[in-house]
Amino acid sequence: MKNILIKRKDELEVVEFNWGKLIWYGNKSMKNSEDITIGKCILNPYQSNPLHFHPDCYEILIVEKGKILHIEKDGNGVLLQEGDVITIPANLPHRAKNLTEEEAVLTVCFSTGDRKSIEI
């Protein structure tokens, strides 16, 4: 049996942006996952992350709190509310916009431990 790996909350990777933050729980750089990346995306009120895509993996996004508009490059969007799940294929440009006056909280999972993200 392989060793169990523990990450304490003070060991998590937190990356802050003007639109919110990403909190990483597991990925290759944290040395606790070769096969997946998992974390939280916090979107500030009425903010959006930049249009981007992932060339090396698909993404599963779960809305834990709030209401977001998930937008593709062509401008088409779909409304997602608490409990909704969306799967985004590799190479599809997308972004999420928080539609509320409170933080939106999203769980994000990627199909690789070393996800790439390219802003457009």
ABEGO torsion letter per residue (X at the ends): XBBBBBBBAAABBBBBBAAEBBBBABBAAAGABAABBBBBBBBBBGBBBBBBBBAABBBBBBBABEBBBBBBAAGBBBBBBBGBBBBBBBGBBBBBBBABABBBBBBBBBABABBBBBBX
